[in-house]
Amino acid sequence: DKYPGTYTLTANDVDGSQAINPYTITRISQITNIIISNKTNTGATISFTSPETQWDLTIGAVNFVPLGATYTNITNPFTISGLDPLTQYDVYIRQYTREVADIWVGPIRLETFIELSGTYTINSAAATDIESSGTNFNSFTDMAYYVNRGYVSSNVTINVVPGSGPYTEQITFGRNLSLNPNTITINGNGETLQYTSRDFYKRYIIQFLGSQYINLEDLTITCTG
């Protein structure tokens, strides 16, 4: 609630006389400071501030209408599990005041990652199949998309298949989630990544924006304009 605290009011009976003066009404603080942390490919941890000690949580697709609770009597913080990788969800939390459920507070948007671990390939002759438990990226663009949304649980090696290039692309690496930290090594196998930029402010082939622990090996990078 935006305005917790104690308030007073004067109420009159139907004949105009004052029955009780004043009435006291207490408005209870609602849940605030909801934080989502420790996101993985299948879950996340949610913490919050509440004056109460009993809470429910419900989670569903983006823009769903919260009705019943997915989890009852949750702890604070609480870990959600069993979610799908690379999926957005809306989360709502409610507290109990004097054993009565309050309104749902939310939505809070949660997006899961996809776990990256082990060895992958970049091969333009094959489709990207990462979301179906495969190991191939069709392009550098696809590879960057999943790396930027990836949960790197152990060292990753990405081998560009010899003879599959050249690749004409412009890619950006953002801040990836990595434990320990783990590294991502892109082995170009002598293949070429090239691009012609007509935008003066975007004259790059590979851009790193807060990226960490990404190694490039044996990859020819050529600006063609």
C-alpha positions as CSV (number, residue, x, y, z in Angstrom):
1,D,0.0,0.0,0.0
2,K,1.3,3.5,-0.8
3,Y,0.0,5.1,2.4
4,P,0.4,2.7,5.4
5,G,-0.3,4.0,8.9
6,T,-3.1,4.9,11.3
7,Y,-6.0,7.2,10.3
8,T,-9.0,8.6,12.1
9,L,-12.5,9.6,10.8
10,T,-15.8,10.8,12.1
11,A,-18.9,8.8,11.2
12,N,-22.5,9.8,11.8
13,D,-25.6,7.6,12.3
14,V,-28.6,8.0,10.0
15,D,-30.2,10.4,12.5
16,G,-27.1,12.6,12.4
17,S,-25.7,11.8,15.8
18,Q,-22.1,10.6,16.1
19,A,-22.0,7.0,17.1
20,I,-18.3,6.8,17.8
21,N,-15.8,9.6,17.4
22,P,-13.2,8.9,16.1
23,Y,-13.0,5.6,14.4
24,T,-9.4,4.3,14.0
25,I,-8.4,2.6,10.7
26,T,-5.0,1.1,10.2
27,R,-3.6,0.6,6.7
28,I,-1.1,-2.2,6.5
29,S,2.1,-1.9,4.5
30,Q,2.2,-4.0,1.4
31,I,5.1,-6.0,-0.1
32,T,7.9,-3.9,-1.4
33,N,11.5,-4.1,-2.7
34,I,11.0,-7.3,-4.7
35,I,14.3,-8.5,-6.1
36,I,15.0,-11.3,-8.5
37,S,18.5,-12.8,-8.3
38,N,20.5,-16.0,-9.0
39,K,18.7,-16.6,-12.3
40,T,19.5,-19.8,-14.1
41,N,18.0,-21.7,-17.1
42,T,15.2,-23.2,-15.0
43,G,14.6,-20.8,-12.0
44,A,15.5,-17.9,-9.9
45,T,15.5,-16.6,-6.3
46,I,13.0,-13.9,-5.2
47,S,13.3,-11.8,-2.1
48,F,11.2,-8.9,-0.8
49,T,10.2,-6.7,2.2
50,S,7.0,-7.4,4.1
51,P,5.6,-6.6,7.5
52,E,3.9,-10.0,7.6
53,T,5.2,-13.6,8.0
54,Q,3.0,-15.6,5.6
55,W,3.1,-15.3,1.8
56,D,2.0,-16.9,-1.4
57,L,3.5,-16.7,-4.9
58,T,2.0,-17.2,-8.3
59,I,3.8,-17.3,-11.6
60,G,2.6,-17.6,-15.2
61,A,3.0,-16.4,-18.8
62,V,3.5,-12.7,-19.5
63,N,0.2,-10.7,-18.8
64,F,-1.6,-13.6,-17.1
65,V,-4.3,-12.7,-14.5
66,P,-3.3,-13.9,-11.0
67,L,-5.9,-16.0,-9.3
68,G,-4.8,-19.0,-7.2
69,A,-1.3,-19.4,-5.8
70,T,1.4,-21.5,-7.5
71,Y,3.3,-21.8,-4.2
72,T,1.7,-21.3,-0.7
73,N,3.4,-20.4,2.6
74,I,6.7,-19.5,0.8
75,T,9.9,-18.5,2.6
76,N,11.6,-15.2,2.1
77,P,13.8,-15.4,0.0
78,F,12.2,-18.1,-2.1
79,T,13.7,-20.2,-5.0
80,I,11.5,-20.9,-8.0
81,S,12.4,-24.0,-10.1
82,G,11.1,-26.1,-12.9
83,L,10.8,-23.2,-15.5
84,D,11.6,-23.3,-19.2
85,P,14.9,-21.9,-20.5
86,L,14.8,-18.6,-22.4
87,T,11.3,-17.8,-21.3
88,Q,9.7,-14.7,-19.8
89,Y,7.3,-15.0,-16.8
90,D,5.2,-12.7,-14.7
91,V,5.5,-13.2,-10.9
92,Y,3.1,-12.0,-8.2
93,I,3.4,-12.2,-4.4
94,R,0.7,-11.6,-1.7
95,Q,0.9,-11.5,2.1
96,Y,-1.6,-12.5,4.7
97,T,-2.8,-9.9,7.2
98,R,-4.6,-11.4,10.3
99,E,-4.8,-14.7,8.3
100,V,-6.6,-13.0,5.4
101,A,-4.9,-12.9,2.0
102,D,-4.1,-9.4,0.7
103,I,-4.1,-8.4,-3.0
104,W,-1.5,-9.7,-5.3
105,V,1.6,-7.4,-5.8
106,G,3.2,-7.4,-9.2
107,P,3.8,-8.3,-11.9
108,I,7.6,-8.7,-11.7
109,R,9.1,-9.8,-14.9
110,L,11.4,-12.8,-14.8
111,E,13.4,-14.1,-17.8
112,T,15.3,-17.4,-17.6
113,F,18.6,-18.1,-19.3
114,I,19.8,-21.1,-21.2
115,E,22.6,-23.1,-19.8
116,L,25.8,-23.3,-21.9
117,S,28.5,-25.9,-21.1
118,G,31.0,-27.9,-23.1
119,T,31.6,-27.8,-26.8
120,Y,29.6,-26.2,-29.6
121,T,30.0,-25.5,-33.3
122,I,29.3,-22.6,-35.7
123,N,28.3,-24.1,-39.1
124,S,26.3,-22.2,-41.7
125,A,25.3,-25.5,-43.4
126,A,23.3,-26.6,-40.3
127,A,20.4,-25.1,-38.4
128,T,20.7,-23.6,-34.9
129,D,19.4,-26.3,-32.5
130,I,20.5,-25.1,-29.1
131,E,17.0,-25.0,-27.6
132,S,16.4,-28.6,-28.6
133,S,19.5,-29.8,-26.7
134,G,21.7,-29.5,-29.8
135,T,25.2,-28.0,-30.1
136,N,25.2,-26.0,-33.3
137,F,24.8,-22.3,-34.1
138,N,24.0,-21.5,-37.7
139,S,25.8,-18.1,-37.5
140,F,27.8,-15.8,-35.3
141,T,24.6,-13.8,-34.8
142,D,22.8,-16.8,-33.4
143,M,25.9,-17.7,-31.2
144,A,26.0,-14.1,-29.8
145,Y,22.2,-14.2,-29.1
146,Y,22.6,-17.3,-26.9
147,V,25.8,-16.3,-25.3
148,N,24.2,-13.0,-24.2
149,R,21.3,-14.9,-22.7
150,G,23.4,-17.8,-21.5
151,Y,24.1,-19.2,-18.1
152,V,27.7,-20.4,-18.4
153,S,28.0,-23.2,-16.0
154,S,31.4,-24.5,-17.1
155,N,34.0,-23.6,-19.7
156,V,32.6,-23.4,-23.2
157,T,34.5,-24.0,-26.5
158,I,32.8,-22.9,-29.8
159,N,34.5,-24.3,-32.9
160,V,33.8,-22.7,-36.3
161,V,33.6,-25.6,-38.8
162,P,36.4,-25.3,-41.4
163,G,35.0,-24.4,-44.8
164,S,31.7,-23.1,-43.5
165,G,32.6,-19.4,-44.0
166,P,33.1,-16.7,-44.7
167,Y,30.5,-15.2,-42.3
168,T,29.3,-11.7,-43.1
169,E,27.9,-10.4,-39.9
170,Q,28.1,-7.7,-37.2
171,I,27.7,-8.9,-33.6
172,T,27.6,-7.6,-30.1
173,F,28.4,-9.4,-26.9
174,G,26.8,-8.0,-23.8
175,R,27.3,-8.9,-20.1
176,N,27.0,-12.7,-19.9
177,L,26.3,-14.6,-16.7
178,S,29.3,-16.8,-15.8
179,L,30.2,-18.7,-12.7
180,N,33.7,-19.1,-11.1
181,P,34.3,-17.4,-13.7
182,N,34.1,-19.7,-16.7
183,T,35.4,-18.8,-20.1
184,I,34.0,-18.9,-23.6
185,T,36.6,-19.7,-26.3
186,I,35.7,-19.1,-29.9
187,N,38.1,-21.1,-32.1
188,G,37.8,-19.7,-35.7
189,N,39.8,-22.5,-37.3
190,G,41.1,-20.0,-39.8
191,E,37.6,-18.9,-41.0
192,T,36.7,-15.3,-41.7
193,L,34.1,-13.0,-40.0
194,Q,33.6,-9.9,-42.2
195,Y,31.3,-6.9,-42.4
196,T,30.8,-3.7,-44.3
197,S,29.3,-0.9,-42.1
198,R,27.7,2.1,-43.6
199,D,27.0,3.7,-40.2
200,F,29.8,5.9,-39.0
201,Y,28.8,5.2,-35.3
202,K,28.7,1.4,-35.8
203,R,32.0,0.7,-37.5
204,Y,32.7,-2.5,-35.8
205,I,32.5,-6.2,-36.5
206,I,32.5,-7.5,-33.0
207,Q,31.5,-5.2,-30.1
208,F,32.0,-6.0,-26.4
209,L,29.7,-4.2,-24.0
210,G,30.5,-5.3,-20.5
211,S,31.5,-8.7,-21.7
212,Q,34.0,-10.9,-19.8
213,Y,36.0,-14.0,-20.2
214,I,35.4,-14.4,-24.0
215,N,38.5,-15.5,-26.0
216,L,38.9,-15.3,-29.8
217,E,41.4,-17.7,-31.4
218,D,42.5,-18.3,-35.0
219,L,39.6,-16.1,-36.4
220,T,40.2,-13.7,-39.3
221,I,38.2,-10.5,-38.8
222,T,38.0,-8.3,-41.9
223,C,36.3,-4.9,-42.3
224,T,35.2,-4.7,-45.9
225,G,34.2,-1.0,-45.9
